Amino acid sequence: MPSRELLNHTSRPRLHFEIRAKYPLIYYRYYIPGFLSLSFGLSISTVDKACFSRMGPLVLKGLSVLMALVFNIASLPFLIDARRDGFVSLWVAGPALQLISTVPLGVLVVAEHFRSITPSSLVISYTLVKTIFTSAVLRTYVKIELFTLARNAALLASLTTASYALLFCLELIEKRRLLQDKNTPQEATSSYVTRSLYLWLLPFMWNGRKKTLTIDDCGAIPKEFGARAAGSLLLEALEKTPKGKFFLLRASFRAFGPSFLSPVAPRVVLLLSTFAQPLLVTQMIGFVSDSNRPAEHGWALVGGFVCVYAIMTLSTSLYWEKVFDMTVLYRGAVVSNIYTKSLKLSSYKARSLGSGVASTYMSVDVERVCQGTEFFHEIWASLLSVVLAVIIVYSQATWPAFLPLVLTAMLITAASRISKHMGKQQGAWLAATDKRVKFLSSIINKFLPIKWSNYEDILAQRVTELRANEMKEAKSFFGYFTTIAMLSLSGGSLCTLVVLGPYAALAGHSGHGVLDPKRLFTIVTTVNLLNFPLNLLGQYMPVLVASYASLKRIETFLLLDEKRSDEEDPDCETSSEKTTMDEKVSPPASSISLGDYFSPINMSAASFSWDPESEPFLKDVSLNLNQPQLYICVGSVASGKSLLLLSILGETILKEGQYMRPPIRFAYASQDALIVTGTIRDNILFGTEFDEKRYQRVLDACALTSEVQRFKAGDQTYAG
């Protein structure tokens, strides 16, 4: 038998085979198939149930899986014979588990082909690892001359490797041309290998050589990153999360927990591969110093460096992709909810905040929160990097390895104390910014009256004072920021000194290991790896503190009182047949008449105030508007006319009495006109379809016909 011939072969190939094959095969044939068999089962149960793809290369994929299955089965007799002859004991159980894992692999390939628009990351990773390991085993077979002694077994092993390699290549093929939805974004249909190497950008860049690229050439963004979808998820989480400490933080994690945690895995891989470098450096120096070590060890070290840097490249790309995906998703969700909240705010809260606050939240605060979400993973990874570096340095320099940890703790403690003041100072800076923005918004809204009254110089001086105060608060904030950064940025250089200095003294007097080149390179390489995480801690800790301060400001805004609905107002009577216009299918605008949606407005001894804390301004008001006709409210200045109209809308606080709110939506035209940039006709139509007869009726009803005719361009006059 082939295995007996191998046993009778020379002992040196046998020894090399045991070293090269036995221990890698433990991982290759036990751990990898076992772990991925479980992963396949979980993946099959969580595959998206919506059908996206047509057949495409499914036949070739199925053929590849079938080939792997057949070749694994065919290799079992040889392996059983090898075990019986005592060649390698693990060869039967390992391939058996490998054979079992091929079955869920085939099921997953079929399921993911039809139910996922993206090539399967699990299948790609599994087949890539299997191809690499089986190729390594084939190399061992060549070394022990298996292709000469047992040609059939070697051929089966070669075909098994080829089947995994073929499946890997087929899984990399995008399914974009097979998708039923042709508007799917390019990035969403690319494999993680293509995304990591940015190959999906090549067609886009190739088009740029022929024409000027526009925003339309960039394609659509994935639907899940849209503000509407992301905002709905966060809004639902806000409604379900109990109020209390860290309310917005808990709700955000409830809505986007998997997205927040998605960068963890690639960051851990990047961290481990980074700290594999000093270990490889140690082995490389040992190899160069020892002339008796075989050349194969040197090639193995070269391969190790290639693998480490390849893993670092892929994991870095995947990590930042996940981070930016999370940032875009959360930005859309927060901005959407701030905008929605600004529409629902009670009138007394809206008046106290001013008109420009929501825009400040959506620009300044959201930007800082997004910076915090980007750098959060860098901070915990930096702390873990410090711990790993200390462990490696301790193996070379004993107790001086803890000195960088002590130094880091001191720097972080000092930075944390200063950060408390920085958070308060940021609040003062943003409050000054809000005050300036509110003032500028008021000026913009009343620009013509200000110009007519010749107030420009006075208001310009006031704006200058507000800006100077804002810059004063910003100066204090950045003073704290610079101090924290300076403390942490100096840590990298100090760490090298606090390790090498004490250890050099110990090596000379206490009999510790000599500070030879191998030990020195390992210590310096590892300590240099400390510089980057320590610098990040110095740069990003202040950003994280500022981000949390902005998150608290947004949380405070989202918790402000909203306009109460009928269900929430115990003093408000409601109609049992009440419906809203949103629940009805609105007819064409041209067919609407006044009587179609009229609803009585009834008040009985009602008292209204501007806010919950103040006394009622309108008292004991009884009102019955039961007919669809014109009603006029007349009164002196500050007598409560606007308060009455806002009370009908439900924008004020009902203190006493009863009020039946209308079951339909209706408009309130205030003295402050809403003018958008465009023509007069654009402002009147406001996006609706132009109907000349109805348009003219509206102009006549509003007494605008003669006014519009005074303009040279008529209703095409530019306004706003």
C-alpha positions as CSV (number, residue, x, y, z in Angstrom):
1,M,0.0,0.0,0.0
2,P,1.2,3.6,-0.5
3,S,1.2,4.3,3.2
4,R,3.5,1.3,3.9
5,E,5.9,2.5,1.2
6,L,5.9,5.9,2.9
7,L,6.6,4.3,6.3
8,N,9.6,2.5,4.8
9,H,11.0,5.7,3.4
10,T,13.8,7.6,5.0
11,S,13.3,9.0,8.4
12,R,14.2,12.6,7.5
13,P,11.2,13.2,5.1
14,R,9.1,11.5,7.7
15,L,10.3,13.9,10.4
16,H,9.8,16.9,8.1
17,F,6.3,15.7,7.3
18,E,5.4,15.4,11.0
19,I,6.6,18.9,11.6
20,R,5.1,20.5,8.5
21,A,1.8,18.6,8.4
22,K,0.7,17.3,11.7
23,Y,0.3,20.5,13.7
24,P,-1.1,22.7,10.9
25,L,-3.5,19.9,10.1
26,I,-5.0,20.1,13.6
27,Y,-6.2,23.6,12.7
28,Y,-6.9,22.8,9.1
29,R,-9.0,19.7,9.6
30,Y,-10.5,20.1,13.1
31,Y,-10.9,23.7,14.2
32,I,-11.6,25.4,10.8
33,P,-14.3,22.9,9.7
34,G,-15.8,22.6,13.1
35,F,-16.1,26.3,13.7
36,L,-17.3,27.1,10.2
37,S,-19.9,24.2,10.3
38,L,-21.5,26.0,13.3
39,S,-21.2,29.4,11.5
40,F,-22.8,27.9,8.3
41,G,-25.8,26.8,10.4
42,L,-26.2,30.2,12.0
43,S,-25.7,32.0,8.6
44,I,-28.3,29.8,6.9
45,S,-30.9,30.7,9.6
46,T,-30.3,34.4,9.3
47,V,-30.0,34.8,5.5
48,D,-32.4,37.5,4.2
49,K,-35.6,35.9,3.1
50,A,-36.3,38.3,0.2
51,C,-35.3,36.9,-3.2
52,F,-32.8,39.2,-5.0
53,S,-30.9,37.2,-7.5
54,R,-31.4,35.0,-10.6
55,M,-29.5,31.8,-11.4
56,G,-26.2,33.2,-12.7
57,P,-23.1,31.1,-11.9
58,L,-25.0,29.0,-9.4
59,V,-24.4,25.8,-11.4
60,L,-20.6,26.3,-11.3
61,K,-20.8,27.0,-7.6
62,G,-22.8,23.9,-7.0
63,L,-20.3,21.9,-9.1
64,S,-17.4,23.2,-7.1
65,V,-19.1,22.1,-3.8
66,L,-19.9,18.7,-5.3
67,M,-16.3,18.3,-6.4
68,A,-15.1,19.0,-2.9
69,L,-17.6,16.6,-1.5
70,V,-16.6,13.8,-3.9
71,F,-12.9,14.3,-3.5
72,N,-13.2,14.3,0.3
73,I,-15.1,11.0,0.1
74,A,-12.6,9.5,-2.3
75,S,-9.6,10.4,-0.1
76,L,-11.1,8.6,3.0
77,P,-9.9,5.1,2.0
78,F,-6.3,6.3,1.7
79,L,-6.5,8.1,5.0
80,I,-8.0,5.1,6.8
81,D,-5.1,3.0,5.5
82,A,-2.6,5.6,6.6
83,R,-4.0,5.6,10.1
84,R,-4.0,1.8,10.3
85,D,-0.3,1.8,9.4
86,G,0.4,4.3,12.1
87,F,1.4,7.1,9.8
88,V,-0.5,10.1,11.2
89,S,-3.2,9.5,13.7
90,L,-5.3,12.6,13.1
91,W,-5.9,12.0,9.4
92,V,-9.3,10.2,9.6
93,A,-11.3,12.3,12.1
94,G,-10.1,15.5,10.5
95,P,-11.2,14.8,6.9
96,A,-14.4,13.3,8.2
97,L,-15.3,16.6,9.9
98,Q,-14.2,18.3,6.7
99,L,-16.5,16.1,4.8
100,I,-19.4,17.0,7.1
101,S,-18.7,20.7,6.8
102,T,-19.0,20.5,3.0
103,V,-22.8,19.7,3.3
104,P,-23.8,23.0,5.1
105,L,-21.3,24.8,2.8
106,G,-23.4,23.7,-0.2
107,V,-26.6,24.7,1.4
108,L,-25.2,28.1,2.4
109,V,-23.9,28.7,-1.1
110,V,-27.4,28.2,-2.6
111,A,-29.2,30.1,0.1
112,E,-26.9,33.2,-0.1
113,H,-26.9,33.2,-3.9
114,F,-30.7,33.7,-4.0
115,R,-31.2,35.6,-0.8
116,S,-28.3,38.0,-0.5
117,I,-27.2,40.7,-3.0
118,T,-23.6,40.6,-1.6
119,P,-21.2,37.7,-2.1
120,S,-21.0,35.7,1.1
121,S,-18.2,36.8,3.3
122,L,-18.3,33.5,5.2
123,V,-18.0,31.4,2.1
124,I,-15.2,33.6,0.7
125,S,-13.2,33.4,4.0
126,Y,-13.7,29.7,4.4
127,T,-12.7,28.8,0.9
128,L,-9.7,31.1,1.0
129,V,-8.4,29.6,4.2
130,K,-9.1,26.1,2.9
131,T,-7.2,26.8,-0.3
132,I,-4.2,28.2,1.5
133,F,-4.0,25.3,4.0
134,T,-4.6,22.6,1.4
135,S,-1.9,24.2,-0.8
136,A,0.5,24.1,2.1
137,V,-0.3,20.4,2.6
138,L,0.3,19.8,-1.1
139,R,3.7,21.4,-0.8
140,T,4.4,18.9,2.0
141,Y,3.3,16.1,-0.2
142,V,5.8,17.2,-2.8
143,K,8.5,17.3,-0.2
144,I,7.9,13.7,1.0
145,E,7.5,12.6,-2.7
146,L,3.9,11.5,-2.2
147,F,3.2,12.3,-5.9
148,T,5.6,9.5,-6.8
149,L,4.7,7.0,-4.1
150,A,0.9,7.5,-4.0
151,R,-0.2,9.3,-7.1
152,N,-3.9,8.7,-6.7
153,A,-4.0,10.1,-3.2
154,A,-2.0,13.1,-4.3
155,L,-4.2,13.7,-7.3
156,L,-7.3,13.6,-5.0
157,A,-5.7,16.2,-2.7
158,S,-4.8,18.4,-5.7
159,L,-8.4,18.2,-7.0
160,T,-9.8,19.0,-3.6
161,T,-7.6,22.2,-3.4
162,A,-8.7,23.1,-6.9
163,S,-12.4,22.8,-6.0
164,Y,-12.0,25.1,-3.1
165,A,-10.0,27.6,-5.2
166,L,-12.7,27.5,-7.9
167,L,-15.5,28.1,-5.4
168,F,-13.5,31.0,-3.9
169,C,-13.1,32.7,-7.3
170,L,-16.8,32.1,-8.2
171,E,-18.0,33.6,-5.0
172,L,-16.1,36.8,-5.7
173,I,-18.1,37.4,-8.8
174,E,-20.7,40.2,-8.2
175,K,-24.3,39.4,-8.8
176,R,-25.2,42.9,-10.0
177,R,-26.1,41.8,-13.5
178,L,-28.4,39.1,-12.1
179,L,-30.3,41.4,-9.7
180,Q,-33.9,42.2,-10.3
181,D,-33.4,45.7,-8.9
182,K,-30.9,47.4,-11.3
183,N,-30.7,50.6,-9.1
184,T,-28.8,48.8,-6.3
185,P,-25.7,50.7,-5.3
186,Q,-22.4,49.3,-6.6
187,E,-20.8,49.1,-3.1
188,A,-23.7,47.1,-1.7
189,T,-23.2,44.3,-4.3
190,S,-19.4,44.0,-3.9
191,S,-17.6,41.4,-1.8
192,Y,-15.5,42.4,1.2
193,V,-12.3,41.7,-0.8
194,T,-13.4,44.0,-3.6
195,R,-14.4,46.7,-1.0
196,S,-11.2,46.3,0.9
197,L,-9.1,46.8,-2.2
198,Y,-11.5,49.5,-3.5
199,L,-11.8,47.6,-6.8
200,W,-15.5,48.6,-7.1
201,L,-14.3,52.2,-7.7
202,L,-12.3,51.3,-10.8
203,P,-15.3,51.5,-13.3
204,F,-16.3,54.9,-11.7
205,M,-12.7,56.2,-12.1
206,W,-12.5,54.8,-15.7
207,N,-15.7,56.8,-16.6
208,G,-14.0,59.9,-15.3
209,R,-11.4,59.9,-18.0
210,K,-14.2,60.3,-20.6
211,K,-16.4,62.9,-19.0
212,T,-16.9,65.2,-16.0
213,L,-18.3,63.2,-13.2
214,T,-21.5,64.4,-11.6
215,I,-23.4,63.4,-8.5
216,D,-25.6,61.1,-10.6
217,D,-22.6,59.0,-11.5
218,C,-22.0,58.2,-7.9
219,G,-25.2,56.2,-7.8
220,A,-27.6,55.8,-4.9
221,I,-26.8,55.1,-1.3
222,P,-28.0,51.8,0.3
223,K,-31.6,52.2,1.5
224,E,-30.7,51.3,5.0
225,F,-28.5,54.4,5.2
226,G,-31.2,56.8,4.2
227,A,-32.4,59.3,6.8
228,R,-36.0,58.1,6.7
229,A,-35.1,54.4,7.5
230,A,-32.5,55.2,10.1
231,G,-34.6,57.9,11.7
232,S,-37.6,55.5,12.0
233,L,-35.4,53.0,13.8
234,L,-34.1,55.6,16.3
235,L,-37.6,57.0,16.8
236,E,-39.0,53.6,17.6
237,A,-36.1,53.0,20.1
238,L,-36.7,56.4,21.8
239,E,-40.3,55.5,22.3
240,K,-39.6,52.1,23.8
241,T,-36.6,53.1,26.0
242,P,-37.4,54.2,29.6
243,K,-36.4,57.8,30.4
244,G,-33.5,58.2,32.7
245,K,-29.7,58.4,32.8
246,F,-28.0,57.9,29.4
247,F,-31.4,57.9,27.7
248,L,-30.3,58.8,24.2
249,L,-27.2,56.6,24.5
250,R,-29.3,53.6,25.5
251,A,-31.9,54.2,22.8
252,S,-29.2,54.6,20.2
253,F,-27.6,51.3,21.1
254,R,-31.0,49.7,21.1
255,A,-31.6,50.8,17.6
256,F,-28.1,50.4,16.1
257,G,-26.3,48.0,18.5
258,P,-25.0,45.7,15.7
259,S,-23.8,48.6,13.7
260,F,-22.0,50.1,16.7
261,L,-20.3,46.8,17.3
262,S,-19.5,45.8,13.7
263,P,-16.1,47.5,13.7
264,V,-15.0,45.5,16.8
265,A,-14.0,42.2,14.9
266,P,-11.8,43.8,12.2
267,R,-10.3,46.1,14.8
268,V,-9.3,43.2,17.0
269,V,-7.8,41.4,14.0
270,L,-5.9,44.6,13.1
271,L,-4.7,44.9,16.7
272,L,-3.4,41.3,16.9
273,S,-1.7,41.4,13.5
274,T,0.0,44.7,14.5
275,F,1.5,43.2,17.6
276,A,2.6,40.1,15.7
277,Q,5.2,42.4,14.1
278,P,7.6,42.5,17.1
279,L,7.4,38.8,17.5
280,L,8.3,38.3,13.9
281,V,11.1,40.8,14.3
282,T,12.5,38.7,17.2
283,Q,12.4,35.5,15.2
284,M,14.0,37.2,12.2
285,I,16.9,38.6,14.2
286,G,17.3,35.1,15.8
287,F,17.3,33.5,12.3
288,V,19.9,36.0,11.0
289,S,22.1,35.5,14.1
290,D,22.0,31.7,13.9
291,S,23.7,30.3,10.7
292,N,22.6,26.7,11.5
293,R,18.9,27.3,11.0
294,P,17.6,26.0,7.7
295,A,16.7,28.3,4.9
296,E,13.1,27.1,5.1
297,H,12.7,28.9,8.4
298,G,13.7,32.2,6.7
299,W,11.1,31.7,3.9
300,A,8.5,30.9,6.6
301,L,9.3,34.2,8.3
302,V,9.0,36.0,5.0
303,G,5.7,34.4,4.5
304,G,4.7,35.4,8.0
305,F,5.5,39.1,7.2
306,V,3.5,38.9,4.0
307,C,0.5,37.4,5.8
308,V,0.6,39.9,8.6
309,Y,0.7,42.9,6.3
310,A,-2.0,41.4,4.1
311,I,-4.2,40.9,7.1
312,M,-3.5,44.4,8.3
313,T,-4.4,45.8,4.9
314,L,-7.7,44.0,4.7
315,S,-8.7,44.5,8.4
316,T,-7.9,48.2,8.2
317,S,-10.0,48.7,5.2
318,L,-12.9,46.7,6.6
319,Y,-12.6,48.5,10.0
320,W,-12.9,52.0,8.6
321,E,-15.7,50.9,6.2
322,K,-17.7,49.7,9.2
323,V,-16.9,52.8,11.2
324,F,-18.0,55.2,8.4
325,D,-21.1,53.1,7.7
326,M,-22.0,53.4,11.3
327,T,-21.3,57.2,11.3
328,V,-23.5,57.8,8.2
329,L,-26.3,55.7,9.6
330,Y,-26.3,57.5,13.0
331,R,-25.9,60.9,11.5
332,G,-29.0,60.4,9.3
333,A,-31.0,59.0,12.3
334,V,-30.1,61.9,14.7
335,V,-30.7,64.7,12.1
336,S,-34.0,63.1,11.1
337,N,-35.2,63.0,14.7
338,I,-34.0,66.5,15.5
339,Y,-36.0,67.8,12.5
340,T,-39.1,65.8,13.5
341,K,-38.8,67.0,17.1
342,S,-38.6,70.6,15.9
343,L,-42.0,70.2,14.1
344,K,-43.6,68.7,17.3
345,L,-42.3,71.1,19.8
346,S,-44.9,72.9,21.9
347,S,-45.2,76.5,21.1
348,Y,-43.9,77.8,24.4
349,K,-40.7,75.7,24.1
350,A,-40.3,76.7,20.5
351,R,-40.5,80.4,21.3
352,S,-38.0,80.1,24.2
353,L,-35.5,78.3,22.0
354,G,-35.7,80.5,19.0
355,S,-35.7,79.6,15.3
356,G,-32.0,78.8,14.8
357,V,-31.4,76.2,17.5
358,A,-32.4,73.1,15.6
359,S,-30.0,74.0,12.8
360,T,-27.2,74.3,15.4
361,Y,-28.0,70.9,16.8
362,M,-28.1,69.4,13.3
363,S,-24.8,71.0,12.2
364,V,-22.4,71.6,15.2
365,D,-23.7,69.0,17.7
366,V,-24.4,66.2,15.3
367,E,-20.9,66.7,13.8
368,R,-19.3,66.3,17.2
369,V,-21.3,63.2,18.0
370,C,-20.3,61.6,14.7
371,Q,-16.7,62.3,15.5
372,G,-17.1,60.6,18.8
373,T,-18.7,57.5,17.2
374,E,-15.8,57.4,14.8
375,F,-13.1,57.6,17.5
376,F,-14.7,55.5,20.2
377,H,-13.3,52.2,18.8
378,E,-9.9,53.8,18.4
379,I,-9.9,54.7,22.1
380,W,-10.7,51.2,23.5
381,A,-8.3,49.7,20.9
382,S,-5.6,52.1,22.1
383,L,-6.1,51.0,25.7
384,L,-5.9,47.4,24.7
385,S,-2.8,48.1,22.7
386,V,-1.1,49.5,25.7
387,V,-1.8,46.4,27.7
388,L,-0.5,44.0,24.9
389,A,2.6,46.1,24.5
390,V,3.3,45.9,28.3
391,I,2.9,42.1,28.1
392,I,5.4,41.8,25.3
393,V,7.9,44.2,26.9
394,Y,7.6,42.3,30.2
395,S,8.8,39.1,28.5
396,Q,11.9,41.0,27.5
397,A,12.5,43.6,30.2
398,T,10.7,42.3,33.4
399,W,9.3,44.9,35.7
400,P,10.3,48.1,33.8
401,A,7.6,47.1,31.3
402,F,5.0,48.3,33.8
403,L,6.4,51.9,33.8
404,P,4.7,52.9,30.6
405,L,1.4,51.6,32.0
406,V,2.0,53.8,35.1
407,L,2.9,56.7,32.9
408,T,-0.2,56.2,30.8
409,A,-2.4,56.1,33.9
410,M,-1.0,59.3,35.2
411,L,-1.5,61.0,31.8
412,I,-5.0,59.8,31.5
413,T,-5.9,60.8,35.0
414,A,-4.6,64.3,34.4
415,A,-6.4,64.5,31.1
416,S,-9.7,63.3,32.7
417,R,-9.6,66.0,35.3
418,I,-9.0,68.6,32.7
419,S,-11.7,67.0,30.5
420,K,-14.4,67.8,33.1
421,H,-13.7,71.5,32.8
422,M,-13.5,71.1,29.0
423,G,-17.0,69.6,28.9
424,K,-18.5,72.5,30.8
425,Q,-16.5,75.0,28.7
426,Q,-17.9,73.4,25.5
427,G,-21.4,73.8,26.8
428,A,-20.7,77.5,27.4
429,W,-19.2,77.9,23.9
430,L,-22.2,76.2,22.2
431,A,-24.6,78.3,24.3
432,A,-22.8,81.4,23.0
433,T,-23.1,80.0,19.5
434,D,-26.8,79.5,19.9
435,K,-27.3,83.0,21.2
436,R,-25.5,84.4,18.1
437,V,-27.4,82.2,15.7
438,K,-30.7,83.2,17.2
439,F,-29.9,86.8,16.9
440,L,-28.8,86.5,13.3
441,S,-31.9,84.5,12.5
442,S,-34.1,87.3,13.9
443,I,-32.2,89.9,11.8
444,I,-32.6,87.8,8.6
445,N,-36.3,87.4,9.2
446,K,-36.8,91.1,9.8
447,F,-34.2,92.4,7.3
448,L,-36.4,94.9,5.4
449,P,-37.9,96.6,8.6
450,I,-34.3,96.9,10.0
451,K,-33.1,98.5,6.8
452,W,-36.0,100.9,6.7
453,S,-35.4,101.9,10.3
454,N,-31.6,102.4,9.7
455,Y,-30.7,99.9,12.4
456,E,-27.8,98.3,10.5
457,D,-24.9,99.8,12.4
458,I,-26.4,99.2,15.8
459,L,-27.2,95.6,15.0
460,A,-23.8,95.0,13.4
461,Q,-22.2,96.2,16.6
462,R,-24.3,93.8,18.6
463,V,-23.5,90.9,16.3
464,T,-19.8,91.7,16.7
465,E,-20.1,91.6,20.5
466,L,-21.9,88.3,20.4
467,R,-19.2,86.9,18.1
468,A,-16.4,88.2,20.4
469,N,-18.1,86.5,23.3
470,E,-18.4,83.3,21.3
471,M,-14.7,83.4,20.4
472,K,-13.8,84.0,24.1
473,E,-15.6,80.8,25.1
474,A,-14.0,78.9,22.2
475,K,-10.6,80.1,23.3
476,S,-11.0,78.7,26.7
477,F,-12.3,75.4,25.3
478,F,-9.4,75.0,22.9
479,G,-7.0,75.9,25.8
480,Y,-8.2,72.9,27.7
481,F,-8.1,70.8,24.5
482,T,-4.5,71.8,23.8
483,T,-3.4,71.0,27.3
484,I,-4.9,67.5,27.2
485,A,-3.3,66.8,23.8
486,M,0.1,68.1,25.0
487,L,0.0,65.8,28.0
488,S,-0.8,62.7,25.9
489,L,1.4,63.4,22.9
490,S,4.5,63.5,25.1
491,G,3.8,60.0,26.4
492,G,5.3,58.1,23.4
493,S,8.8,59.5,23.9
494,L,8.7,59.2,27.6
495,C,7.7,55.5,27.4
496,T,10.9,54.6,25.6
497,L,13.0,56.3,28.3
498,V,11.2,54.8,31.2
499,V,11.8,51.3,29.8
500,L,15.3,51.3,28.4
501,G,16.8,53.4,31.2
502,P,15.9,51.2,34.2
503,Y,16.5,48.0,32.2
504,A,20.0,49.1,31.2
505,A,20.8,49.7,34.8
506,L,19.3,46.3,35.8
507,A,21.2,44.4,33.1
508,G,24.5,45.9,34.3
509,H,24.1,45.3,38.1
510,S,21.4,42.7,38.8
511,G,22.3,39.9,36.4
512,H,19.3,40.4,34.1
513,G,19.5,39.3,30.5
514,V,22.0,41.3,28.4
515,L,20.6,44.1,26.3
516,D,21.7,42.4,23.1
517,P,20.4,43.4,19.6
518,K,17.6,40.9,19.6
519,R,16.2,42.1,22.9
520,L,16.8,45.7,22.1
521,F,15.0,45.5,18.8
522,T,12.1,43.8,20.4
523,I,11.8,46.3,23.2
524,V,12.2,49.3,20.9
525,T,9.7,47.9,18.3
526,T,7.1,47.2,20.9
527,V,7.5,50.5,22.7
528,N,7.3,52.3,19.4
529,L,3.9,50.6,18.9
530,L,2.9,52.4,22.1
531,N,3.4,55.9,20.5
532,F,0.5,55.6,18.2
533,P,-2.2,54.5,20.8
534,L,-0.9,57.0,23.3
535,N,-1.1,59.8,20.7
536,L,-4.6,58.7,19.8
537,L,-5.6,58.8,23.5
538,G,-4.3,62.4,23.7
539,Q,-6.1,63.4,20.5
540,Y,-9.4,61.5,20.8
541,M,-10.1,61.6,24.5
542,P,-11.0,65.3,24.3
543,V,-13.1,64.6,21.2
544,L,-15.0,61.8,23.0
545,V,-15.7,64.1,25.9
546,A,-16.9,66.9,23.6
547,S,-19.0,64.3,21.7
548,Y,-20.7,63.2,24.9
549,A,-21.5,66.8,25.8
550,S,-23.1,67.4,22.4
551,L,-25.0,64.1,22.8
552,K,-26.4,65.3,26.1
553,R,-27.5,68.6,24.5
554,I,-29.3,66.7,21.8
555,E,-30.9,64.4,24.4
556,T,-32.2,67.5,26.3
557,F,-33.7,68.8,23.1
558,L,-35.4,65.5,22.3
559,L,-36.9,65.4,25.7
560,L,-38.5,68.8,25.5
561,D,-42.3,69.0,25.8
562,E,-44.3,68.4,22.6
563,K,-47.7,69.7,21.6
564,R,-50.2,67.5,23.4
565,S,-52.6,65.4,21.4
566,D,-56.2,64.9,22.4
567,E,-55.4,61.5,23.9
568,E,-52.8,63.1,26.2
569,D,-55.0,66.1,27.3
570,P,-57.4,65.0,30.1
571,D,-59.3,68.3,29.9
572,C,-59.9,68.0,26.1
573,E,-63.0,66.4,24.8
574,T,-62.7,64.3,21.7
575,S,-65.0,63.1,19.1
576,S,-65.5,59.3,18.8
577,E,-65.4,59.5,15.1
578,K,-62.3,61.7,14.9
579,T,-60.0,61.1,12.0
580,T,-57.2,63.0,10.5
581,M,-56.5,64.1,7.0
582,D,-53.4,61.9,7.0
583,E,-55.7,58.9,7.3
584,K,-57.8,59.9,4.3
585,V,-57.1,59.8,0.7
586,S,-57.0,63.4,-0.3
587,P,-59.0,64.3,-3.4
588,P,-57.5,66.5,-6.2
589,A,-56.9,70.1,-5.1
590,S,-59.3,71.4,-7.7
591,S,-62.2,69.5,-6.2
592,I,-61.9,70.7,-2.7
593,S,-64.5,73.2,-1.4
594,L,-64.9,74.8,2.0
595,G,-67.7,72.6,3.1
596,D,-66.0,69.3,2.3
597,Y,-63.9,69.2,5.4
598,F,-65.6,71.7,7.8
599,S,-65.7,70.7,11.4
600,P,-67.3,72.7,14.3
601,I,-65.0,74.5,16.7
602,N,-66.5,74.5,20.2
603,M,-65.1,75.8,23.5
604,S,-66.8,75.9,26.9
605,A,-65.5,78.1,29.7
606,A,-62.0,77.4,28.4
607,S,-58.9,79.1,29.8
608,F,-55.6,79.1,28.0
609,S,-52.0,80.1,28.9
610,W,-48.8,80.3,26.9
611,D,-46.9,77.7,29.0
612,P,-47.7,75.3,31.9
613,E,-46.1,77.5,34.5
614,S,-47.9,80.8,33.8
615,E,-51.4,81.9,34.7
616,P,-54.2,81.8,32.0
617,F,-54.2,84.8,29.7
618,L,-57.5,84.0,28.1
619,K,-60.1,83.1,30.7
620,D,-63.6,81.6,30.5
621,V,-63.8,81.6,26.7
622,S,-66.9,80.0,25.2
623,L,-67.0,79.7,21.5
624,N,-69.2,77.8,19.0
625,L,-68.3,77.9,15.3
626,N,-70.8,75.5,13.7
627,Q,-71.3,76.9,10.2
628,P,-68.8,77.0,7.3
629,Q,-68.7,80.8,6.9
630,L,-66.3,83.7,7.5
631,Y,-65.6,84.5,11.2
632,I,-63.6,87.6,12.2
633,C,-61.8,88.0,15.5
634,V,-61.4,91.7,16.4
635,G,-59.6,93.2,19.4
636,S,-56.9,95.6,20.5
637,V,-53.2,95.0,20.5
638,A,-52.1,92.3,22.9
639,S,-55.7,91.4,23.7
640,G,-55.1,87.7,22.9
641,K,-56.2,87.3,19.3
642,S,-53.1,85.3,18.3
643,L,-53.4,83.3,21.5
644,L,-57.0,82.3,20.6
645,L,-56.0,81.2,17.1
646,L,-53.0,79.2,18.5
647,S,-55.3,77.7,21.1
648,I,-57.6,76.4,18.3
649,L,-54.6,74.8,16.8
650,G,-53.7,73.2,20.1
651,E,-50.5,75.1,20.4
652,T,-51.2,76.5,23.9
653,I,-52.0,75.1,27.3
654,L,-55.6,74.4,28.2
655,K,-55.8,75.2,32.0
656,E,-59.6,74.9,32.6
657,G,-62.8,74.2,30.8
658,Q,-63.4,72.1,27.7
659,Y,-62.4,72.3,24.1
660,M,-63.3,69.9,21.3
661,R,-60.5,70.1,18.8
662,P,-61.4,69.8,15.1
663,P,-60.9,66.3,13.7
664,I,-59.3,67.6,10.6
665,R,-56.1,69.5,9.8
666,F,-56.3,73.2,8.8
667,A,-54.0,76.1,8.2
668,Y,-53.0,79.1,10.2
669,A,-51.6,82.0,8.1
670,S,-49.6,84.2,10.5
671,Q,-48.4,87.7,9.9
672,D,-44.9,86.3,9.1
673,A,-45.2,85.0,5.5
674,L,-43.4,81.9,4.5
675,I,-41.4,82.9,1.4
676,V,-39.2,80.3,-0.4
677,T,-36.6,81.1,-3.0
678,G,-38.3,81.2,-6.4
679,T,-41.0,83.1,-8.3
680,I,-44.3,84.3,-6.9
681,R,-46.1,81.5,-8.7
682,D,-43.7,79.0,-7.2
683,N,-44.5,80.3,-3.7
684,I,-48.3,80.1,-4.4
685,L,-48.2,76.6,-5.9
686,F,-45.6,75.3,-3.4
687,G,-44.9,72.2,-5.5
688,T,-48.5,71.3,-6.6
689,E,-49.5,70.9,-10.2
690,F,-50.5,74.2,-12.0
691,D,-54.2,74.5,-12.6
692,E,-54.8,77.8,-14.3
693,K,-58.5,78.2,-13.4
694,R,-58.0,77.3,-9.8
695,Y,-54.8,79.4,-9.6
696,Q,-56.8,82.4,-10.8
697,R,-59.6,81.8,-8.3
698,V,-57.0,81.8,-5.5
699,L,-55.5,85.0,-6.7
700,D,-58.9,86.7,-6.9
701,A,-60.0,85.3,-3.5
702,C,-56.8,86.6,-1.8
703,A,-57.0,90.0,-3.7
704,L,-53.6,89.3,-5.2
705,T,-54.6,89.8,-8.9
706,S,-54.1,93.5,-8.9
707,E,-51.0,93.3,-6.8
708,V,-49.4,90.8,-9.1
709,Q,-50.2,92.9,-12.2
710,R,-48.2,95.8,-10.8
711,F,-45.0,93.8,-11.2
712,K,-43.3,94.0,-14.6
713,A,-42.8,90.2,-14.7
714,G,-46.2,89.4,-13.1
715,D,-46.2,86.2,-11.1
716,Q,-42.8,85.3,-12.6
717,T,-41.2,88.0,-10.4
718,Y,-38.4,86.5,-8.3
719,A,-39.0,86.5,-4.5
720,G,-37.2,85.1,-1.5
